[in-house]
């Protein structure tokens, strides 16, 4: 997967989580470029839904 991403964005930062079958990519390529490169390498991909973490206003950022 990393090789496929680097083929379109050599400076991209790639984190692969095989257990959850997710890849996090930080770089300059578009989602379309990345999904096409991954599909061509045999890894059909789709963007994950964005996740938002809400911070509590009392007692810090989590667990309260």
Backbone as JSON Lines, residues from 0, in Angstrom:
{"i":0,"aa":"X","n":[0.81,-1.18,0.0],"ca":[0.0,0.0,0.0],"c":[0.86,1.25,0.0]}
{"i":1,"aa":"X","n":[1.88,1.24,0.83],"ca":[2.76,2.41,0.89],"c":[3.4,2.67,-0.46]}
{"i":2,"aa":"X","n":[3.83,1.63,-1.12],"ca":[4.46,1.79,-2.44],"c":[3.48,2.4,-3.45]}
{"i":3,"aa":"X","n":[2.23,1.98,-3.4],"ca":[1.22,2.52,-4.31],"c":[1.0,4.01,-4.05]}
{"i":4,"aa":"X","n":[0.9,4.39,-2.79],"ca":[0.71,5.81,-2.44],"c":[1.92,6.62,-2.87]}
{"i":5,"aa":"X","n":[3.12,6.11,-2.57],"ca":[4.35,6.84,-2.9],"c":[4.54,6.98,-4.41]}
{"i":6,"aa":"X","n":[3.88,6.12,-5.2],"ca":[4.0,6.24,-6.66],"c":[3.35,7.51,-7.19]}
{"i":7,"aa":"X","n":[2.35,8.03,-6.47],"ca":[1.69,9.28,-6.87],"c":[2.08,10.46,-5.99]}
{"i":8,"aa":"X","n":[2.6,10.18,-4.8],"ca":[2.99,11.24,-3.86],"c":[4.19,10.77,-3.06]}
{"i":9,"aa":"X","n":[5.4,10.95,-3.62],"ca":[6.61,10.42,-2.98],"c":[6.87,10.95,-1.57]}
{"i":10,"aa":"X","n":[6.34,12.11,-1.24],"ca":[6.58,12.69,0.09],"c":[5.45,12.4,1.07]}
{"i":11,"aa":"X","n":[4.46,11.62,0.68],"ca":[3.31,11.34,1.55],"c":[3.73,10.58,2.79]}
{"i":12,"aa":"X","n":[3.03,10.85,3.88],"ca":[3.2,10.07,5.12],"c":[2.07,9.04,5.13]}
{"i":13,"aa":"X","n":[2.43,7.78,5.3],"ca":[1.46,6.69,5.2],"c":[1.5,5.86,6.49]}
{"i":14,"aa":"X","n":[0.34,5.65,7.08],"ca":[0.21,4.78,8.25],"c":[-0.81,3.7,7.91]}
{"i":15,"aa":"X","n":[-0.39,2.45,8.0],"ca":[-1.26,1.33,7.66],"c":[-1.63,0.59,8.93]}
{"i":16,"aa":"X","n":[-2.92,0.34,9.12],"ca":[-3.41,-0.46,10.23],"c":[-4.08,-1.69,9.64]}
{"i":17,"aa":"X","n":[-3.34,-2.78,9.57],"ca":[-3.86,-4.0,8.94],"c":[-5.06,-4.57,9.68]}
{"i":18,"aa":"X","n":[-5.07,-4.45,11.0],"ca":[-6.18,-4.99,11.79],"c":[-7.51,-4.35,11.44]}
{"i":19,"aa":"X","n":[-7.52,-3.04,11.28],"ca":[-8.77,-2.35,10.95],"c":[-8.95,-2.14,9.45]}
{"i":20,"aa":"X","n":[-7.94,-2.55,8.69],"ca":[-7.96,-2.4,7.22],"c":[-8.1,-0.93,6.81]}
{"i":21,"aa":"X","n":[-7.37,-0.07,7.51],"ca":[-7.4,1.36,7.22],"c":[-6.0,1.89,6.95]}
{"i":22,"aa":"X","n":[-5.96,2.9,6.11],"ca":[-4.71,3.57,5.78],"c":[-4.93,5.06,6.0]}
{"i":23,"aa":"X","n":[-4.02,5.69,6.72],"ca":[-4.07,7.15,6.9],"c":[-2.96,7.74,6.04]}
{"i":24,"aa":"X","n":[-3.32,8.7,5.21],"ca":[-2.37,9.29,4.28],"c":[-2.38,10.8,4.45]}
{"i":25,"aa":"X","n":[-1.21,11.36,4.65],"ca":[-1.05,12.81,4.68],"c":[-0.11,13.17,3.55]}
{"i":26,"aa":"X","n":[-0.61,14.0,2.62],"ca":[0.2,14.37,1.48],"c":[-0.5,15.37,0.61]}
{"i":27,"aa":"X","n":[0.02,15.52,-0.6],"ca":[-0.47,16.53,-1.52],"c":[-1.39,15.98,-2.61]}
{"i":28,"aa":"X","n":[-1.53,14.67,-2.72],"ca":[-2.35,14.07,-3.77],"c":[-3.83,14.18,-3.43]}
{"i":29,"aa":"X","n":[-4.66,14.11,-4.47],"ca":[-6.1,14.13,-4.26],"c":[-6.58,12.73,-3.85]}
{"i":30,"aa":"X","n":[-7.77,12.69,-3.29],"ca":[-8.38,11.41,-2.92],"c":[-8.52,10.53,-4.16]}
{"i":31,"aa":"X","n":[-8.92,11.13,-5.27],"ca":[-9.09,10.37,-6.52],"c":[-7.76,9.75,-6.97]}
{"i":32,"aa":"X","n":[-6.69,10.51,-6.93],"ca":[-5.37,9.98,-7.33],"c":[-4.98,8.81,-6.43]}
{"i":33,"aa":"X","n":[-5.2,8.96,-5.14],"ca":[-4.81,7.92,-4.19],"c":[-5.66,6.66,-4.33]}
{"i":34,"aa":"X","n":[-6.98,6.83,-4.47],"ca":[-7.83,5.64,-4.61],"c":[-7.54,4.9,-5.91]}
{"i":35,"aa":"X","n":[-7.22,5.63,-6.98],"ca":[-6.87,4.96,-8.24],"c":[-5.55,4.2,-8.11]}
{"i":36,"aa":"X","n":[-4.56,4.81,-7.45],"ca":[-3.26,4.14,-7.28],"c":[-3.41,2.9,-6.41]}
{"i":37,"aa":"X","n":[-4.19,2.99,-5.35],"ca":[-4.4,1.83,-4.48],"c":[-5.16,0.73,-5.21]}
{"i":38,"aa":"X","n":[-6.19,1.1,-5.98],"ca":[-6.96,0.1,-6.73],"c":[-6.08,-0.59,-7.77]}
{"i":39,"aa":"X","n":[-5.23,0.17,-8.44],"ca":[-4.33,-0.42,-9.45],"c":[-3.36,-1.41,-8.82]}
{"i":40,"aa":"X","n":[-3.04,-1.2,-7.55],"ca":[-2.13,-2.11,-6.84],"c":[-2.86,-3.27,-6.18]}
{"i":41,"aa":"X","n":[-4.19,-3.34,-6.39],"ca":[-4.96,-4.45,-5.84],"c":[-5.58,-4.17,-4.48]}
{"i":42,"aa":"X","n":[-5.64,-2.91,-4.09],"ca":[-6.23,-2.51,-2.82],"c":[-7.4,-1.55,-3.07]}
{"i":43,"aa":"X","n":[-8.6,-2.07,-3.39],"ca":[-9.72,-1.17,-3.6],"c":[-9.94,-0.34,-2.34]}
{"i":44,"aa":"X","n":[-10.1,0.95,-2.5],"ca":[-10.19,1.85,-1.35],"c":[-11.29,2.87,-1.55]}
{"i":45,"aa":"X","n":[-11.77,3.39,-0.45],"ca":[-12.74,4.48,-0.44],"c":[-12.42,5.34,0.77]}
{"i":46,"aa":"X","n":[-12.66,6.64,0.67],"ca":[-12.4,7.5,1.82],"c":[-13.28,7.11,3.0]}
{"i":47,"aa":"X","n":[-12.71,7.15,4.18],"ca":[-13.47,6.9,5.4],"c":[-14.28,8.15,5.74]}
{"i":48,"aa":"X","n":[-15.36,7.96,6.43],"ca":[-16.14,9.1,6.87],"c":[-15.3,9.91,7.85]}
{"i":49,"aa":"X","n":[-15.34,11.23,7.75],"ca":[-14.58,12.04,8.71],"c":[-15.1,11.82,10.12]}
{"i":50,"aa":"X","n":[-14.19,11.77,11.05],"ca":[-14.56,11.6,12.45],"c":[-14.21,12.87,13.21]}
{"i":51,"aa":"X","n":[-15.1,13.31,14.06],"ca":[-14.87,14.49,14.86],"c":[-14.87,14.1,16.32]}
{"i":52,"aa":"X","n":[-13.86,14.53,17.04],"ca":[-13.79,14.28,18.47],"c":[-14.2,15.55,19.19]}
{"i":53,"aa":"X","n":[-15.16,15.44,20.07],"ca":[-15.61,16.61,20.83],"c":[-14.88,16.68,22.16]}
{"i":54,"aa":"X","n":[-14.41,17.83,22.5],"ca":[-13.73,18.02,23.79],"c":[-14.74,18.46,24.83]}
{"i":55,"aa":"X","n":[-14.58,17.95,26.01],"ca":[-15.43,18.36,27.11],"c":[-15.01,19.76,27.57]}
{"i":56,"aa":"X","n":[-15.97,20.55,27.98],"ca":[-15.63,21.89,28.46],"c":[-15.27,21.86,29.93]}
{"i":57,"aa":"X","n":[-15.48,20.72,30.6],"ca":[-15.13,20.59,32.0],"c":[-14.04,19.55,32.16]}
{"i":58,"aa":"X","n":[-12.97,19.9,32.82],"ca":[-11.96,18.92,33.21],"c":[-11.04,18.42,32.13]}
{"i":59,"aa":"X","n":[-10.92,19.07,31.01],"ca":[-9.94,18.64,30.02],"c":[-10.56,18.1,28.77]}
{"i":60,"aa":"X","n":[-9.78,17.31,28.06],"ca":[-10.19,16.9,26.73],"c":[-10.89,15.56,26.66]}
{"i":61,"aa":"X","n":[-10.82,14.77,27.7],"ca":[-11.46,13.46,27.59],"c":[-11.81,12.88,28.94]}
{"i":62,"aa":"X","n":[-12.59,11.83,28.93],"ca":[-12.88,11.01,30.11],"c":[-13.67,11.72,31.2]}
{"i":63,"aa":"X","n":[-14.26,12.83,30.95],"ca":[-15.07,13.53,31.96],"c":[-16.45,13.81,31.45]}
